[in-house]
């Protein structure tokens, strides 16, 4: 009951703030995502820098096919305050590949009733170690089910692992796994180690209110990010 109340509170906050609604979106090419990521720099202390930083994070999520949520800010132990942006992609969909089917089998990283969450901090780098600090709180208003603290990880690993799992579940020969995921890996390899996170959640169909929050390592420092809020419609 406490978890549901907490999720309901986060959900209400998202609705009151007019959080963006995520719909399934077509993915774009990796080169554009890399260009957007390369443009991300530690934010300067001026309004123009803040706007540019959020715009760059927004572009990264959109190139992945992820609809952005509300911007947020982090507080780091090195006394920096990086900006960040979360977002969501309802299934069926696969970043960079769109609706991914092979030999008549649905191999989408994000299946029907699931949501892929993404998170892009601005200027957070050198975090190639532990990527387990970010979390998703979600609440499906149609089913009254939810979760507080669904884990996120490195977005490349999350997406590739999901597609490989689909191949295994479909009973397809292991020999096709490499060729099937090769185009996806090639596209995702353009994403540098920049704190970019992903989380795949089985929310069920319905309107899902979400909050992405948690920690990202920044070298020897740790950054805690306040929630990025949004609404996604899972089919």
N, C-alpha and C positions, 0 to 999 in steps of 0.2 A: 504493500500500500504506500509506504514512504517513497519507493522508487517511482510509482505511478504519479504520486503527487508532485515529485520533483520534476518528472518529465512533463507533466501537464503545465507546471509553472514555466518551464523553459519554452514549451510550445506556445503558451499564451503570450510570452514575451516576444517570440518570433512573429506572431500574428499582429501584435500591437505595433511592432516596429515596421510593419509592412515588408517583411522579409521576402526576397525574390522567390518565385515559384519555379522549380526545376522541371523541365520536360525532357523527354528523350531527344537528343540533338545529334545531327550527323557529325562525325569526326573529320578533322582536317589533317594536312600533312605535317610530318615531324619537323621539317625545315622551319616552318613558321613558328612552331612551338619553341624551337631552339633559339630563334632570333629574339622571341619575346623574353625567354629566360635569360639570355645573355645581356638583355637590357636592364635586368634587375640589379640595382646597386643599393648599398646601405642608405637609408633615407636621410636626406639633409634636413636641417631644421627650418624648413620653409614650406609654405603652402603648395608651391609648384612641385617640390620634390615629393610631397605626400601624394598629390594627385598622380604624378608620373609613376610612383611605386605601385599604387593600387591598380592603375591602368595596365601595367606590365603583368601583375599577377592575374588580373582579369583575362588578359590575352592568353596566358598560359592555360588557364582552365578551359577557356572556350576552344582553344586548339585541340585539347584533349576530348572535346565534346561535353564538357562538364559545365552546367549552368551555375554561375557564381552566386554566393550568398552575400550577407552583409560583411563589410570589412571589419577587422578587429585589430587589436594591438597586443604586443607581448611585453613582458617585463623580465629582463635578463639579469643574471648575477654579475655581469660586467657593466651594469648600469646603462645599457642601451635599451631602446624601446622600439623594436621592429614592428612594422605593419604586417598584416597577413590577410588572406582571403580564402574562405572555404567554398565548397560547392557540391553539387550532386548530379549524377547521371542515372536516371531510371533505366531499367532494361526493357526489352532486349536490345543490347548494344555492346560495342567493343571500341575503346578508344583507338582512333586512327583508321580502323577498319569498318566501322559502321556495323550493320547487321551481318555477322560473321557465320557463314554456313559452308560446310565442306561435305561432299558426297551425300547431300541431303540431310545432314545432321547439324543441329543448332549447336555451335561451339562458342556462342557469345560469352565473354567474360562476365557480363552482367545479364542474368536471365530474367524472365518475367517474374515479377514479385520481389525483385532485388534492387538495391540502389548502390552504386559506386560513389563513395564520398571522396573528394579531393581537397587538399589543403596546401597552399603555397605561401610561405613566409617571404617577406621582402628582405633580401640582404643577409639571410641566415645561411652560412656556408660551413664546409668542413665538418659534416655530420655523418660521415660514412660508417660510423659504428652503430650503436643501438638506435633503432628507429621505432621503438615501441611506446613512446610517450604520449602520442596523440590519441584522443578518444572521441566517440560519437554518442551523444544521447539522442534517442529518437522515440517518437510516439505516434502510432498510427491511429488517427481519429476515427477511422471506420471500424477497426477491429478492437480498439482499446488495448492493444498490445504495445510494448515498448521495451527499451533497454537503456540503462544508464552506464556508459563506459564501454561500448563496443570498440574493440581495438583497431588501430590503424597501423600501417607499416610503410615501407618504401613502396611508392606507387607502382614502380616497374615490377617488383616481385609479386605484388598483389594481383596485377593484371595477368601476367604470364602464368602464375600458379593457377589462376582460375580457369584459363583456357586449357592448360594441360589436364586439369581435373575433369573438364568437360569431355576431353578426348578419352580419358580413362573410363569415365562413367558410361560413355557411348559404346564401349567395347571395341573401339577402332584399334587397328594394329599399332603397336608402339613405334613401328618404323615410320609412320606418318607424322609423329609428334614433332620432330625436328623441322621438316618442310612446312608444316602447318603453322608453327609459331615463329618461323624465321622472319616473315615480313613484319610481324608485330614487334619482335625483339629489335629489329633494325630501326623501326620508328621510335620505340621507347628509349633506345640507346642515346638519342640526342638529349635526353633529360639529364643534366648534370646533378651532382650531389649538392642540392640546394635546399634541403629541408622539405622537399615536396613529398607529401604523404598521400596514401590511399587506403580506403577501407571498404570492403564489400560486405553488405548487410542484407540478410533475408528479412525484409520488413513486411512482406505480404502486400497484396494489392490495396491501394487506398491512398488517402492524403496523409503524408508523413511530415510531421514537424520535427525539425532537427537542430542540434547545436553541436558544433565541432570545437573542441577545446583540448588543452593539455600542454605537454612540454616537448621541446625540440632542443637537442644539444647544439651548441655553437662553439666548437672547439672545446676549450676547458670550461666554458660557461654553459648555463642552462637557462632557457627562455620559457616562461609560462605564458601561454596565449589564452586570453579571455575568449568566450564563445563567439563563433561566427554563426549566425542564425539564418535559417532558411526553411522553405517548404518545398517538398518534392511530391509528385504524383506518380506512384508506382502502378503499373498496369496489372 
